[in-house]
């Protein structure tokens, strides 16, 4: 399979290593200094482009790939909330293909399924209050993480009386913490932490006066995300439309 990389930071380099080890060819690498290569022959020859950039750049990158008829796998977060409807329209009406996920880790897919099951179970016990904590490296620009938002939305869909999520506290890289919002009774609060080079930690909590229940996924490195992105590219090469999952669909 021919792969184009959009974004060549730490994740892009790791994706390149994984893709080559699985027998794929990297035909084009686009970063901030060579945006003109979107129009080149090499990019147009790609079966799939894998895009890991920033919330401010992701939508334009996807549109430029679509214009060349190239399918896209995107792991950039913080942009689908604004552009999701337009991307869906392009996939449904113009025949474009995007596989988007807030997290490509196989472990996170399993964790997400566990989170959904736990929320269904905890819905019977109203004395427990749910919350989430997400911790990431200091270079991550958006908060909460896309994965935390997805986890919270899955909980909201299964917990009676919870209709939305909110960012409660944000701990910056310098250790200072700000309270962004005092949650209402109908909100699932998310606390966000930026610390060192943490690859990603997501914790779901249910607390009552008597006890608490906690589940956590901890990424040891970015390798799991890179492998998941390449697996998603292999899947996307054979499928069309707006794709969201290849692992656990419930």
C-alpha positions, -999 to +999 in steps of 0.1 A: +000+000+000+012+035-008+009+059+022+013+097+024+021+112+058+006+146+067+025+158+097+060+147+105+064+152+143+070+124+168+038+106+158+045+109+120+079+094+124+066+066+145+039+059+120+065+058+092+085+032+111+054+010+117+042+013+081+075+004+066+079-026+090+045-038+077+057-037+041+040-004+031+056+024+010+058+060+022+054+079-011+051+115+003+057+133+036+040+167+040+049+191+069+045+228+074+074+238+051+063+219+020+025+224+017+029+226-021+035+189-022-003+183-018-004+191-055+024+168-065+023+135-083+036+116-054+008+126-030-018+119-057-005+083-060-012+075-024-038+049-015-043+065+019-030+096+037-024+095+074-029+129+090-017+138+125-013+175+129-031+202+149-068+213+154-062+244+133-047+226+103-066+193+102-097+203+083-078+221+055-054+191+053-083+167+049-099+189+022-067+192+002-064+154+003-100+149-008-094+173-037-067+149-049-090+119-045-069+105-017-086+087+013-076+100+047-070+085+082-069+114+107-060+112+144-061+150+149-085+161+176-103+193+184-117+200+149-144+174+142-169+192+165-168+222+142-164+205+108-180+171+113-212+179+095-194+192+064-170+162+064-200+138+066-216+156+037-185+153+016-183+116+023-220+109+016-225+132-014-190+134-030-178+099-024-149+110-001-134+087+025-123+096+060-114+073+090-114+096+120-108+085+156-099+104+187-076+075+196-063+047+175-050+026+204-064-010+205-062-008+243-084+024+242-109+006+220-112-021+246-113+005+274-141+024+256-162-008+254-156-014+291-166+022+298-199+018+280-207-014+298-198+001+332-220+032+326-250+009+318-243-010+351-238+022+372-271+037+358-289+015+384-271+031+413-277+068+414-256+074+445-224+073+424-213+105+407-192+100+375-162+120+365-131+117+342-095+127+343-072+129+313-035+135+314-012+142+284+021+157+275+027+194+276+028+197+238-009+188+234-028+219+224-065+210+229-083+201+261-101+180+270-086+153+248-108+139+221-107+105+238-120+120+271-148+137+252-157+104+235-157+085+268-179+112+284-204+112+255-206+074+258-214+078+295-239+105+289-258+082+265-262+056+292-266+075+325-301+089+332-299+126+343-266+133+326-270+154+295-236+170+289-200+171+299-179+200+310-142+209+317-140+213+355-103+219+361-073+224+339-037+218+353-012+235+331+023+224+323+037+247+350+016+230+377-009+258+382-046+247+382-076+268+371-112+259+378-129+264+344-164+254+354-184+242+384-204+212+371-241+211+374-260+180+385-266+170+348-230+173+338-201+148+337-170+168+348-136+163+331-103+173+347-074+179+324-037+177+332-007+186+311+025+170+324+060+161+310+059+137+281+029+116+292+016+097+262-019+095+276-038+085+307-076+083+309-094+076+341-132+071+347-144+074+383-177+067+401-177+080+437-202+077+465-200+084+502-194+047+508-168+039+482-155+045+447-149+026+414-121+036+391-110+022+357-079+036+339-061+032+306-024+042+305-005+045+273+032+035+278+043+051+246+029+064+213+036+031+196+001+018+202-014+048+185+010+045+155+002+008+150-035+016+153-033+043+127-015+020+102-041-007+108-068+019+102-051+029+069-051-008+058-088-009+066-096+024+049-079+013+017-106-013+013-136+007+025-154+040+017-173+067+035-170+082+069-154+054+090-152+055+128-144+020+140-128-013+129-125-029+163-154-027+187-186-011+174-210-013+203 
